[in-house]
Amino acid sequence: MNFQQMLSTYIDKSAEIMVPNELVSGTLISVQTGLIEIQQTATTYGGSGQIINILTNNIDFVRILV
C-alpha cells in the first residue's frame, strides 16, 4: 500500500496536513496520484470552505482526527 492508497481510506475524515511553513486543517475530499484535496475548516483568519490542492511531495505529515 502506497501513501496515496493509505490516504484514500480516510476520505471524508477530518485531517491536519503539514506542508512547509503551514498547517492545513479540513476534510479530506479527494486523493489522486500526486495530489490531495482538502476542504478547509474555519481558521482565525477566515478561509472556511475553500478547497485546497496539495501536492503529496510537499506533505511533511498527515494527522487524521477521529
C-alpha positions as CSV (number, residue, x, y, z in Angstrom):
1,M,0.0,0.0,0.0
2,N,1.5,3.3,-1.0
3,F,0.9,6.8,0.5
4,Q,-2.0,7.8,-1.8
5,Q,-3.7,4.4,-1.3
6,M,-3.4,4.8,2.5
7,L,-4.8,8.4,2.4
8,S,-7.7,7.3,0.2
9,T,-9.0,5.2,3.1
10,Y,-9.6,8.4,5.0
11,I,-11.7,10.4,2.5
12,D,-14.5,12.4,4.4
13,K,-12.4,12.4,7.6
14,S,-11.0,15.4,9.3
15,A,-7.3,15.8,8.9
16,E,-4.4,18.1,9.5
17,I,-1.8,18.3,6.8
18,M,1.6,19.8,7.5
19,V,3.3,21.4,4.5
20,P,6.4,23.6,4.6
21,N,5.6,26.6,6.9
22,E,1.8,25.9,7.1
23,L,-0.6,23.6,8.8
24,V,-3.8,23.0,6.8
25,S,-6.9,21.6,8.6
26,G,-10.0,20.4,7.0
27,T,-11.8,17.4,5.5
28,L,-10.0,15.1,3.0
29,I,-12.2,15.1,-0.1
30,S,-10.1,13.6,-2.8
31,V,-6.9,11.6,-3.4
32,Q,-5.3,11.4,-6.8
33,T,-1.8,10.4,-7.9
34,G,0.5,13.1,-6.5
35,L,-2.3,15.3,-5.3
36,I,-4.8,15.5,-2.5
37,E,-7.8,17.9,-2.0
38,I,-8.8,19.3,1.4
39,Q,-11.9,21.4,2.2
40,Q,-10.5,23.8,4.7
41,T,-12.3,24.4,8.0
42,A,-12.7,27.8,9.6
43,T,-9.5,29.5,10.7
44,T,-8.8,32.6,12.7
45,Y,-8.1,34.5,9.5
46,G,-11.1,33.2,7.5
47,G,-10.9,30.9,4.5
48,S,-13.6,28.4,5.6
49,G,-14.8,26.1,3.0
50,Q,-12.1,26.7,0.4
51,I,-10.8,23.7,-1.5
52,I,-7.1,23.4,-1.3
53,N,-5.0,21.2,-3.6
54,I,-1.8,19.9,-2.0
55,L,1.0,18.0,-3.9
56,T,1.8,14.9,-2.0
57,N,5.6,15.6,-2.5
58,N,5.1,18.7,-0.3
59,I,3.5,16.9,2.6
60,D,5.6,16.7,5.8
61,F,3.0,14.7,7.8
62,V,-0.7,13.9,8.0
63,R,-2.7,13.6,11.2
64,I,-6.2,12.1,10.9
65,L,-8.6,13.3,13.5
66,V,-11.0,10.7,14.7
